[in-house]
Amino acid sequence: MTQKQLSEINYSVLDLAPITEGGGPAESYKNTIDLARYAEDLGFTRYWLAEHHSMPFIASSATSVLIGHVASHTNTIRVGSGGIMLPNHAPLMVAEQFGTLETLYPGRIDLGLGRAPGTDQVTAHALRRGSGSSGHNFPQQLDELRGYFHDGLRSGNSHVRAIPGEGLDIPIWLLGSSGFSAQLAGQLGLPFAFASHFSPNETLPALQLYRDSFEPSEVLQEPYAMVGVNVVAAKNNEQAEFLSTSLKQQFINLIRNTNLPLQPPVESMDTIWTHQEEALLQQKLGSSIIGGPEKVKDELQSFLDRTEADEMMVISQIYNHKDRLNSYKILADITK
């Protein structure tokens, strides 16, 4: 089989709407719109936002609201969720929200779904209070949600309808960081997105499971796999390594359960992390690509060779907004 080249696949953006040290959500949303418009101009395929809660460095907790905001300020790029954490919500409400988005912005909305809470267990309890949902019934919730979009498939309850939503063709993606959603996506014939950006060691097994489990459906005749990847690109390797220390500090703070906004870059991480934390970070960020244009291009091609992905969704957690824009510009240039 001929290996895919970088110019032969699609590229998209996952925006975690970072709240930076010294900034706030309002600045984050302004930067999100700026990046979305820039990504559209650069030719990126889709722009996704992720559901996280109770995290002082992420401003996308009301994900569907922010998706609508981005869609209203762009023209052609697909906008969606990477993802909506379905166990946090009643499937009917998700169907209504995304039915509304698709009605307002026809042909531009994606619904990516995950089964993790997107937060800590205490916050998850606050989100799911009284719902009895722990993520174990994700397949049943997914079936109910899909039913609201299709006539006659509402779990036998014809009295409950998603309006707007019913009859709309909204692409549903399953997201995962392990094999569970990979297998489910394959069995249902749905597109699958894997979180390589924080679960690199599980990437290849999950993609193989997805492809082995795949059964053709009305949605897809062949598997379609997207992989998330952290990319920090700059004019040279040294500058990129410097900018990447913001991402590394973020993961260290997660490991320590220290909730802080995204921190400015530092000259060295040696005074910040322990040897054990450094080793753990290498596992979590093992597939991250950091460097100047030539290094990023080589490592992206190597990553594509290993994963045989159909699309890459790029996350660039960079403190300075202009540096983040530049990173995506470099990516667009080297993948043409």
C-alpha positions as CSV (number, residue, x, y, z in Angstrom):
1,M,0.0,0.0,0.0
2,T,1.3,3.4,-0.9
3,Q,1.9,5.6,2.1
4,K,-0.2,8.8,2.4
5,Q,1.6,12.1,2.0
6,L,0.8,15.1,4.2
7,S,-0.8,17.0,1.4
8,E,-3.3,14.1,0.9
9,I,-5.2,14.4,4.2
10,N,-7.4,16.9,5.9
11,Y,-6.3,19.1,8.8
12,S,-8.5,20.6,11.5
13,V,-8.2,22.6,14.7
14,L,-9.1,21.6,18.2
15,D,-9.4,24.8,20.3
16,L,-9.4,24.4,24.1
17,A,-10.2,28.1,24.4
18,P,-7.3,28.6,26.7
19,I,-7.5,31.1,29.6
20,T,-4.0,32.5,30.0
21,E,-2.3,33.9,33.1
22,G,-3.4,37.5,33.3
23,G,-6.3,37.0,30.9
24,G,-9.9,35.8,31.2
25,P,-12.7,34.2,29.3
26,A,-13.6,37.3,27.4
27,E,-10.1,37.5,25.9
28,S,-10.2,33.7,25.3
29,Y,-13.4,34.0,23.2
30,K,-12.0,36.9,21.3
31,N,-8.9,34.8,20.4
32,T,-11.1,31.9,19.5
33,I,-13.0,33.9,16.9
34,D,-9.7,35.3,15.6
35,L,-8.2,31.8,15.3
36,A,-11.3,30.3,13.7
37,R,-11.4,33.0,11.0
38,Y,-7.6,32.5,10.4
39,A,-8.0,28.7,10.2
40,E,-10.8,29.2,7.7
41,D,-8.6,31.4,5.5
42,L,-5.8,28.9,5.8
43,G,-8.0,26.1,4.5
44,F,-8.5,23.9,7.6
45,T,-11.5,21.5,7.4
46,R,-13.2,21.9,10.7
47,Y,-12.9,23.8,14.0
48,W,-13.9,21.9,17.1
49,L,-14.3,22.9,20.7
50,A,-14.1,20.6,23.7
51,E,-16.4,20.3,26.8
52,H,-14.4,20.7,30.0
53,H,-15.7,21.9,33.4
54,S,-14.3,23.5,36.5
55,M,-10.9,24.1,34.8
56,P,-9.5,27.6,35.2
57,F,-7.4,27.3,32.0
58,I,-10.3,26.2,29.6
59,A,-13.2,28.5,28.7
60,S,-15.3,26.1,26.6
61,S,-17.6,24.7,29.3
62,A,-20.8,25.8,27.5
63,T,-19.6,24.1,24.3
64,S,-22.7,24.3,22.1
65,V,-23.1,28.0,22.9
66,L,-19.5,28.7,21.8
67,I,-19.9,26.6,18.7
68,G,-22.8,28.8,17.7
69,H,-20.6,31.9,18.4
70,V,-17.8,30.6,16.2
71,A,-20.2,29.5,13.4
72,S,-21.8,33.0,13.4
73,H,-18.4,34.6,12.8
74,T,-17.2,32.3,10.1
75,N,-18.5,31.3,6.7
76,T,-17.4,27.9,5.4
77,I,-15.3,26.0,8.0
78,R,-17.2,23.2,9.7
79,V,-17.7,23.9,13.4
80,G,-18.4,21.2,16.1
81,S,-17.6,19.5,19.3
82,G,-14.5,17.6,20.2
83,G,-16.5,16.7,22.1
84,I,-19.8,16.8,23.9
85,M,-19.5,14.5,26.9
86,L,-22.8,12.7,26.4
87,P,-23.2,11.3,29.9
88,N,-23.3,14.9,31.2
89,H,-26.5,15.6,29.3
90,A,-29.9,14.3,28.4
91,P,-29.7,13.1,24.8
92,L,-32.9,15.0,23.9
93,M,-31.2,18.3,24.9
94,V,-28.1,17.5,22.9
95,A,-30.4,16.7,19.9
96,E,-32.3,20.0,20.3
97,Q,-29.1,22.1,20.7
98,F,-27.3,20.6,17.7
99,G,-30.6,20.6,15.7
100,T,-30.8,24.3,16.4
101,L,-27.1,24.8,15.4
102,E,-27.6,22.8,12.2
103,T,-30.8,24.7,11.4
104,L,-28.9,28.0,11.8
105,Y,-25.8,27.0,10.0
106,P,-26.8,24.2,7.6
107,G,-24.2,21.8,6.4
108,R,-21.5,23.1,8.8
109,I,-22.1,21.4,12.2
110,D,-20.3,18.3,13.6
111,L,-21.3,16.4,16.7
112,G,-18.4,14.7,18.3
113,L,-19.3,12.7,21.4
114,G,-17.3,11.4,24.3
115,R,-18.2,9.3,27.4
116,A,-15.8,10.8,29.9
117,P,-17.0,13.6,32.3
118,G,-14.4,16.1,31.0
119,T,-13.7,17.1,34.6
120,D,-13.0,15.7,38.1
121,Q,-15.4,13.4,39.9
122,V,-16.8,16.0,42.2
123,T,-17.7,18.3,39.4
124,A,-19.0,15.3,37.4
125,H,-21.4,14.6,40.3
126,A,-22.6,18.2,40.2
127,L,-23.2,17.9,36.4
128,R,-24.9,14.5,36.5
129,R,-26.9,15.0,39.7
130,G,-29.9,12.8,39.7
131,S,-29.2,11.4,36.3
132,G,-27.8,8.1,37.4
133,S,-25.3,8.2,34.5
134,S,-21.7,7.1,34.9
135,G,-20.8,6.6,31.3
136,H,-21.5,2.9,31.3
137,N,-24.7,3.3,29.4
138,F,-23.1,5.4,26.7
139,P,-24.2,3.0,23.9
140,Q,-27.8,3.3,25.0
141,Q,-27.6,7.1,25.3
142,L,-26.0,7.2,21.8
143,D,-28.8,5.1,20.4
144,E,-31.4,7.4,21.9
145,L,-29.6,10.5,20.6
146,R,-29.3,9.1,17.1
147,G,-33.0,8.2,17.2
148,Y,-34.0,11.8,17.7
149,F,-32.4,12.8,14.4
150,H,-34.1,10.0,12.5
151,D,-37.9,9.4,12.1
152,G,-39.2,6.2,13.7
153,L,-36.1,5.5,15.8
154,R,-37.0,7.2,19.1
155,S,-36.5,4.2,21.3
156,G,-40.2,3.3,20.8
157,N,-41.4,6.6,22.3
158,S,-43.1,8.4,19.4
159,H,-44.3,11.2,21.7
160,V,-40.8,12.6,22.4
161,R,-39.4,14.5,19.5
162,A,-36.4,16.8,19.0
163,I,-37.6,19.9,17.3
164,P,-35.4,21.2,15.7
165,G,-33.3,18.2,15.2
166,E,-35.6,15.6,13.8
167,G,-34.7,14.6,10.2
168,L,-31.5,16.6,10.1
169,D,-28.3,15.0,8.8
170,I,-25.7,16.0,11.5
171,P,-22.5,14.0,11.3
172,I,-21.8,12.1,14.5
173,W,-18.3,11.2,15.5
174,L,-17.2,9.0,18.4
175,L,-14.2,10.3,20.4
176,G,-12.0,8.1,22.5
177,S,-8.7,7.7,24.4
178,S,-9.0,3.9,24.7
179,G,-10.5,1.0,22.8
180,F,-14.2,1.3,24.0
181,S,-15.3,4.0,21.6
182,A,-13.0,2.7,18.9
183,Q,-14.8,-0.6,18.8
184,L,-18.3,1.0,19.1
185,A,-17.6,3.4,16.3
186,G,-16.4,0.6,14.1
187,Q,-19.5,-1.6,14.8
188,L,-21.8,1.3,14.1
189,G,-19.9,2.4,10.9
190,L,-19.2,5.9,12.3
191,P,-16.2,8.2,12.0
192,F,-13.7,7.9,14.9
193,A,-11.4,10.5,16.5
194,F,-8.7,9.4,18.8
195,A,-7.1,11.6,21.5
196,S,-3.4,10.9,20.6
197,H,-2.5,14.3,22.1
198,F,-2.8,12.9,25.6
199,S,-3.0,9.1,25.2
200,P,-0.3,8.4,22.6
201,N,0.5,4.8,23.8
202,E,-3.1,3.7,23.0
203,T,-3.3,5.3,19.6
204,L,-2.2,2.4,17.3
205,P,-4.2,-0.4,19.2
206,A,-7.3,1.8,19.2
207,L,-7.1,2.6,15.5
208,Q,-6.5,-1.1,14.7
209,L,-9.5,-2.1,16.8
210,Y,-11.6,0.5,15.0
211,R,-10.6,-0.7,11.6
212,D,-11.0,-4.4,12.5
213,S,-14.4,-3.7,14.0
214,F,-15.7,-1.6,11.1
215,E,-18.9,-2.5,9.5
216,P,-20.2,-0.4,6.5
217,S,-23.2,1.8,7.3
218,E,-25.4,4.5,5.7
219,V,-22.9,6.9,7.1
220,L,-19.6,5.4,5.9
221,Q,-18.6,2.6,3.6
222,E,-15.0,2.6,4.8
223,P,-13.4,3.6,8.1
224,Y,-12.5,7.2,8.6
225,A,-10.1,7.9,11.4
226,M,-8.9,11.2,12.8
227,V,-6.1,11.6,15.3
228,G,-5.5,14.5,17.7
229,V,-1.9,15.8,17.9
230,N,-0.2,18.5,19.8
231,V,1.8,20.7,17.5
232,V,4.0,23.6,18.5
233,A,5.6,25.1,15.5
234,A,7.9,28.1,15.4
235,K,10.7,29.7,13.3
236,N,13.2,27.2,14.7
237,N,13.5,24.3,17.1
238,E,14.7,26.4,20.0
239,Q,11.8,28.8,19.8
240,A,9.3,26.0,19.6
241,E,10.8,24.2,22.6
242,F,10.5,27.5,24.6
243,L,6.8,28.0,23.5
244,S,6.0,24.3,24.4
245,T,6.8,24.9,28.1
246,S,3.3,26.4,28.5
247,L,1.8,23.1,27.4
248,K,4.2,21.1,29.6
249,Q,3.3,23.3,32.7
250,Q,-0.4,22.7,32.0
251,F,0.1,19.0,32.2
252,I,2.3,19.2,35.3
253,N,-0.5,21.3,37.0
254,L,-3.0,18.6,36.0
255,I,-0.8,15.9,37.5
256,R,-0.5,17.9,40.7
257,N,-4.2,18.8,40.7
258,T,-3.1,22.4,40.7
259,N,-5.7,24.5,38.8
260,L,-4.0,27.5,37.2
261,P,-4.5,29.4,33.9
262,L,-2.2,28.6,31.0
263,Q,1.2,29.8,32.1
264,P,3.8,31.9,30.2
265,P,6.7,29.9,28.7
266,V,9.9,29.5,30.6
267,E,13.5,29.1,29.6
268,S,13.8,25.7,31.4
269,M,11.4,23.2,33.0
270,D,14.2,21.8,35.3
271,T,13.2,23.9,38.2
272,I,9.5,23.1,37.8
273,W,9.1,19.4,37.3
274,T,10.6,16.4,39.2
275,H,12.3,13.5,37.3
276,Q,9.2,11.4,37.9
277,E,6.9,14.1,36.5
278,E,9.1,14.6,33.5
279,A,8.9,10.8,32.8
280,L,5.2,10.8,33.2
281,L,4.9,13.8,30.9
282,Q,6.9,12.0,28.2
283,Q,4.2,9.3,28.3
284,K,1.3,11.8,28.1
285,L,2.8,14.0,25.5
286,G,4.8,11.3,23.6
287,S,3.2,12.0,20.2
288,S,3.6,15.8,20.5
289,I,5.4,17.5,17.6
290,I,7.5,20.5,18.6
291,G,10.0,22.3,16.3
292,G,10.8,24.5,13.4
293,P,9.1,23.9,10.0
294,E,11.5,21.1,8.8
295,K,11.3,19.1,12.0
296,V,7.6,19.4,12.3
297,K,7.1,18.3,8.7
298,D,9.3,15.2,9.2
299,E,7.6,14.2,12.4
300,L,4.1,14.8,11.1
301,Q,4.9,12.5,8.1
302,S,6.3,9.9,10.5
303,F,3.1,10.1,12.6
304,L,1.0,9.8,9.5
305,D,3.0,6.8,8.4
306,R,2.3,5.1,11.7
307,T,-1.3,5.9,12.1
308,E,-2.5,6.0,8.4
309,A,-4.9,8.6,9.6
310,D,-7.5,10.2,7.3
311,E,-7.4,13.5,9.1
312,M,-5.4,15.2,11.8
313,M,-6.9,17.5,14.4
314,V,-4.2,19.8,15.7
315,I,-4.1,21.3,19.2
316,S,-1.6,24.2,19.8
317,Q,-1.7,25.2,23.5
318,I,0.5,28.3,23.1
319,Y,0.5,31.1,25.6
320,N,0.9,34.1,23.2
321,H,-2.0,34.3,20.7
322,K,0.2,35.6,17.9
323,D,2.6,32.6,18.4
324,R,-0.4,30.3,18.3
325,L,-1.6,31.8,15.0
326,N,1.9,31.5,13.6
327,S,2.1,27.8,14.6
328,Y,-1.0,27.0,12.5
329,K,0.3,29.1,9.6
330,I,3.5,27.0,9.6
331,L,1.4,23.8,9.7
332,A,-0.7,25.0,6.8
333,D,2.4,25.9,4.7
334,I,4.2,22.6,5.2
335,T,1.2,20.4,4.5
336,K,0.2,21.9,1.2
